[in-house]
Amino acid sequence: MYAAYLTLTLITALFTAIAATFYLIGHDYPKAQADIKRIPRTWVPILGAFLAAGTLGLLAGLALPLLGTLAAIGLVLYFTGALIAHLRVGSRNLTGWAVFFTTVVANLVVNLTYHW
């Protein structure tokens, strides 16, 4: 079970770290997505900081399980908000969202199963 937990945590952290980096460096893709979803561009670095915090929390959870669990819960809530943003503007392009959401939910489930 530890191998599954470790592997999924590292994959999830990699995905969210890449996304956070794109948000934090001011890449055009997150800005375009913010425009499509009618979210102020000033929120892009804030959203990137949330992703970065989730990433760091997942990795810290390898040493402090409660922190990892809380980070996984936070990321599930983050991507639930992303779904709401998509649906609010009628966007049906949910492939990227589904990959991230499935990954963070799987991470949360494995985290809870392994630690609690």
The 8 nearest C-alpha neighbors of each residue, nearest first, counted from 0:
[[1, 3, 2, 4, 113, 109, 5, 112],
 [0, 2, 4, 3, 5, 113, 6, 109],
 [1, 3, 5, 0, 4, 6, 7, 8],
 [4, 2, 6, 0, 1, 5, 7, 109],
 [3, 5, 1, 7, 2, 6, 109, 8],
 [4, 6, 8, 2, 3, 7, 1, 9],
 [7, 5, 3, 9, 8, 4, 2, 10],
 [6, 8, 10, 4, 9, 5, 106, 3],
 [7, 9, 5, 11, 6, 10, 4, 12],
 [8, 10, 12, 6, 7, 11, 13, 5],
 [11, 9, 13, 7, 12, 8, 6, 14],
 [10, 12, 14, 8, 13, 9, 7, 102],
 [11, 13, 54, 9, 15, 10, 14, 16],
 [12, 14, 10, 16, 11, 15, 9, 17],
 [15, 13, 11, 17, 16, 12, 10, 18],
 [14, 16, 18, 12, 17, 13, 54, 19],
 [17, 15, 19, 13, 18, 14, 12, 54],
 [16, 18, 20, 14, 15, 19, 13, 21],
 [17, 19, 15, 21, 20, 16, 22, 14],
 [20, 18, 47, 16, 22, 50, 51, 17],
 [19, 21, 23, 17, 22, 18, 24, 16],
 [22, 20, 18, 26, 19, 24, 23, 17],
 [23, 21, 47, 19, 20, 25, 24, 44],
 [22, 24, 20, 44, 47, 25, 21, 19],
 [25, 23, 21, 26, 22, 20, 44, 19],
 [26, 24, 23, 22, 27, 21, 30, 44],
 [25, 27, 21, 28, 24, 22, 29, 30],
 [26, 28, 30, 29, 31, 25, 21, 32],
 [27, 29, 31, 30, 26, 32, 21, 22],
 [30, 28, 32, 31, 27, 22, 33, 26],
 [31, 29, 33, 27, 28, 32, 40, 34],
 [30, 32, 34, 28, 33, 29, 27, 35],
 [31, 33, 29, 35, 34, 30, 36, 28],
 [32, 34, 38, 30, 36, 31, 35, 37],
 [35, 33, 37, 31, 32, 36, 38, 30],
 [36, 34, 32, 37, 33, 31, 38, 88],
 [35, 37, 33, 34, 38, 88, 84, 32],
 [38, 36, 34, 35, 33, 39, 88, 32],
 [37, 39, 33, 36, 34, 40, 42, 35],
 [40, 38, 41, 42, 37, 33, 34, 43],
 [41, 39, 42, 43, 30, 33, 38, 34],
 [40, 42, 39, 43, 44, 45, 38, 30],
 [43, 41, 45, 40, 39, 44, 46, 38],
 [42, 44, 46, 40, 45, 41, 22, 47],
 [45, 43, 47, 23, 46, 42, 22, 48],
 [46, 44, 48, 42, 47, 43, 49, 41],
 [45, 47, 49, 43, 48, 44, 42, 50],
 [46, 48, 19, 22, 44, 50, 45, 23],
 [47, 49, 51, 45, 46, 50, 52, 44],
 [50, 48, 46, 52, 47, 51, 53, 45],
 [49, 51, 53, 47, 19, 48, 52, 15],
 [52, 50, 48, 54, 19, 53, 49, 16],
 [53, 51, 49, 55, 54, 50, 56, 48],
 [54, 52, 56, 70, 50, 51, 55, 74],
 [55, 53, 12, 51, 57, 56, 52, 16],
 [54, 56, 58, 52, 57, 53, 59, 51],
 [55, 57, 53, 59, 70, 67, 54, 58],
 [58, 56, 67, 60, 54, 55, 59, 70],
 [57, 59, 55, 60, 56, 61, 54, 67],
 [60, 58, 56, 61, 57, 62, 55, 63],
 [67, 61, 59, 63, 64, 57, 66, 62],
 [60, 62, 59, 58, 63, 64, 67, 57],
 [61, 63, 60, 59, 64, 58, 67, 66],
 [64, 62, 60, 66, 65, 61, 59, 67],
 [65, 63, 60, 67, 66, 61, 62, 68],
 [66, 64, 68, 67, 63, 69, 60, 114],
 [67, 65, 60, 69, 64, 68, 63, 56],
 [60, 68, 66, 57, 70, 64, 56, 65],
 [67, 69, 65, 71, 70, 66, 72, 64],
 [68, 70, 72, 66, 71, 67, 73, 65],
 [71, 69, 73, 53, 56, 67, 72, 68],
 [70, 72, 74, 68, 107, 73, 69, 67],
 [73, 71, 69, 75, 70, 74, 68, 76],
 [72, 74, 70, 76, 71, 75, 77, 69],
 [75, 73, 77, 71, 76, 72, 53, 78],
 [74, 76, 72, 78, 77, 73, 103, 79],
 [75, 77, 79, 73, 74, 78, 80, 72],
 [78, 76, 74, 80, 75, 79, 73, 81],
 [77, 79, 81, 80, 75, 76, 100, 74],
 [80, 78, 76, 82, 81, 77, 75, 83],
 [79, 81, 83, 78, 77, 82, 76, 84],
 [80, 82, 78, 84, 79, 83, 85, 77],
 [83, 81, 85, 79, 84, 80, 86, 78],
 [82, 84, 80, 86, 81, 85, 87, 79],
 [85, 83, 81, 87, 82, 86, 36, 80],
 [86, 84, 90, 82, 83, 87, 88, 81],
 [85, 87, 89, 83, 88, 84, 90, 82],
 [86, 88, 84, 85, 89, 83, 90, 36],
 [89, 87, 86, 90, 85, 36, 84, 37],
 [88, 90, 86, 87, 91, 85, 84, 36],
 [91, 89, 85, 92, 88, 86, 93, 87],
 [90, 92, 93, 89, 85, 86, 94, 88],
 [93, 91, 90, 94, 95, 85, 96, 89],
 [94, 92, 96, 91, 95, 97, 90, 85],
 [93, 95, 97, 96, 92, 98, 91, 99],
 [96, 94, 98, 97, 93, 99, 92, 100],
 [95, 97, 93, 99, 94, 98, 100, 82],
 [98, 96, 100, 94, 95, 99, 101, 93],
 [99, 97, 95, 101, 96, 100, 102, 94],
 [100, 98, 102, 96, 97, 101, 103, 95],
 [101, 99, 97, 103, 102, 98, 78, 96],
 [102, 100, 104, 98, 99, 103, 97, 105],
 [101, 103, 99, 105, 100, 104, 11, 106],
 [102, 104, 106, 100, 105, 101, 75, 107],
 [105, 103, 107, 101, 106, 102, 100, 108],
 [106, 104, 108, 102, 107, 103, 101, 109],
 [107, 105, 103, 109, 104, 108, 110, 7],
 [106, 108, 110, 104, 71, 105, 109, 111],
 [109, 107, 105, 111, 110, 106, 112, 104],
 [108, 110, 112, 106, 111, 107, 4, 113],
 [111, 109, 107, 113, 108, 112, 106, 114],
 [112, 110, 108, 115, 114, 109, 113, 107],
 [113, 111, 109, 110, 115, 114, 108, 107],
 [112, 114, 110, 111, 109, 115, 0, 4],
 [115, 113, 111, 112, 110, 64, 109, 65],
 [114, 111, 112, 113, 110, 64, 65, 68]]
